[in-house]
Amino acid sequence: MPYYTQLGRIPHKRHTQFARPDGALYTEEVIGAEGFSGIQSIAYHIHPPTLVDKVLEPEPYAIEYADKDFLRHRHFVGENVEPGGDWLSGRRYIMGNPDVDLALCAPTEAMSENEFFKNATHDELVFVHDGEGRLESVLGTVEFRQGDYVHIPRTLTHRWVFEGNVQPRLLIIEAPTEFKPPKRYRNDVGQLLENSPYCERDFRPPTELNTLDQEGEFIVRIKKHGKLHPFVYRYHPFDVVGWDGYMYPYAISIHDFEPITGRIHQPPPVHQMFEANNFVVCSFCPRLFDYHPDSIPAPYNHSNIDSDEVLYYAEGDFMSRKGVGRGSFTLHPGGIPHGPHPGTTEASIGKKETHELAVMVDTFRPLNLTKDALAIEDEDYIYSWQPEKHGHPMPDAAPIPPHAGDGAVTNASPADAAR
Ligand SMILES: [Fe+2]
């Protein structure tokens, strides 16, 4: 995170004596990235975080790809992922590459109270499509609700607790590098600039430390090398009485992203939310459309020369677009153009606003697909630009609607137009 935070009790100076009420010392843990050169936090435990009573047999957890080196547009019906499992066992990995993995999860079970997870290698950015509850972590609790991105830095022990009656649906983005606000949004000291579409007030770090001093058997599944390594710790991992630093979990709502609009169609970088190594995350949010009198709100055809483009459709009016529904993924790989479906360019003219909500992940290296992806694929998607599939006899034969200034109204979604 780009700013300093502290919670609970910490000594005035780092690496100095900090005594428990019984006179023994609290145990200091520096949790840091990139050796000692990246961001870090310093936490104070009641008990040593190194006290392991048992290491159990690793459980396989590797992502296996079933389709690589393809060149065609793909569409996956995310809502066809059957709910099941808990928030870890229920993850269905859909696509990935060495820089990022994307999974869907619709958990139906809770994990037991003495089980936890730690991703030793990947930061996790979880888009909460449906559901609410709280993320409990070694550094405190973050409450989340529908539309939140929940960010968990790698190596932080945590657990998800869902509340309410809504079936949770999560889009999980995992990266072996840090998720950050784009550099162009920040000044030299990291503060978010006036032209950033969000600011520090939109981030929700932990606000509560529920410190637990409990002895027992606490299982932390640690993900590394394509396996889950179950470690049995003697003390509850949430025994921290205070911490400070830059590395901590947080939530930020997609609804707090302030869209940047213009007279003519704005390119996807205006929607950027985060950057990480070799990919970006963008948020497409409800907004007013372009206001040049001759503007075309629908995006133009474009060739991704250097990236694969993934769009996850969360909410909006894209139901009108054949085959794309809530929770759908489209993947438009670099090397071939994509763009509006027949008729959607003309239909967008004169529209004033969109209610779409979507998450985009652009990767700078090709993505690979898993067996779970192929199981929910709409295989005809590559042919969906054929005009006869949309009731048009010829490309570009649709009539142009009235001038934008002539009073046409609302509600087309550029997501309709296969961004
Ligand atoms: Fe695109």
Residues whose N, C-alpha, C, O or C-beta is under 5 A from the ligand:
A	BS01	LIG	E309 R419
